[in-house]
Amino acid sequence: MTDAELDKPELINGVAKERIAKASGKPIDTVLTMLFLHKQSKVMAKWLHMKKTAGETLPTSDWELQNMMQNDLRVRAISKQV
């Protein structure tokens, strides 16, 4: 990956995904999964920060986390921003 791609993964286009997959010796599906999980982690981190600064209850288990994220409309708004 180039320095620009490391700083901003959203810059990675189809050609770059193929290049990264070839250089790492992994299938392109693995690269796509990595990029998806990276975006989801950014959304989750921003959402948890919003909840914490608002003084709301934070999830204590994976089940609670999934349930809260599905029911909170702010998650969709955050995912559009990221």
C-alpha positions in Angstrom: 0.0 0.0 0.0 1.2 3.5 -0.7 1.4 6.1 2.1 -1.6 7.9 0.8 -3.6 4.6 0.8 -2.5 3.9 4.4 -3.6 7.4 5.5 -6.9 7.3 3.6 -8.1 3.8 2.7 -11.1 5.3 0.9 -8.7 6.2 -1.9 -8.1 2.5 -2.7 -9.8 1.8 -6.1 -10.2 -1.5 -8.0 -6.7 -1.5 -9.4 -5.1 -0.8 -6.0 -7.2 -3.6 -4.5 -5.8 -6.0 -7.0 -2.3 -4.8 -6.5 -2.6 -5.1 -2.7 -4.0 -8.6 -3.0 -1.3 -9.7 -5.4 1.5 -8.2 -3.3 0.2 -9.8 -0.1 -0.5 -13.2 -1.7 -4.1 -13.1 -0.5 -7.3 -13.3 -2.6 -9.0 -10.0 -3.4 -11.9 -11.0 -1.1 -9.6 -10.8 1.8 -8.6 -7.3 0.9 -12.3 -6.3 0.5 -13.1 -7.8 3.9 -10.2 -5.9 5.5 -11.4 -2.6 4.0 -15.0 -3.3 5.1 -13.9 -4.1 8.7 -11.8 -1.0 8.8 -14.7 1.2 7.9 -17.0 -0.6 10.4 -14.4 -0.1 13.2 -14.3 3.7 12.4 -18.1 3.9 12.5 -18.2 2.0 15.8 -15.4 4.1 17.4 -17.2 7.3 16.4 -20.5 6.0 17.6 -19.1 4.9 21.0 -17.4 8.3 21.4 -20.7 10.1 20.8 -22.5 7.9 23.3 -19.7 8.4 25.9 -19.6 12.2 25.5 -23.5 12.3 25.7 -23.3 10.4 29.0 -25.3 7.5 27.6 -25.0 3.9 28.7 -22.2 2.0 26.8 -22.6 -1.6 25.8 -21.0 -4.2 28.1 -21.2 -7.3 25.8 -21.0 -8.1 22.1 -24.8 -8.8 22.1 -25.6 -5.4 23.6 -23.3 -3.7 21.2 -25.0 -5.3 18.1 -28.4 -4.6 19.5 -27.7 -1.0 20.4 -26.1 -0.3 17.0 -29.1 -1.8 15.1 -31.5 0.3 17.0 -29.6 3.6 17.0 -30.4 5.8 14.0 -27.2 7.8 14.5 -25.1 4.8 13.3 -26.5 5.2 9.7 -25.7 8.9 9.7 -22.1 8.2 10.9 -21.6 5.4 8.3 -22.5 7.9 5.6 -19.9 10.4 6.9 -17.1 7.9 7.2 
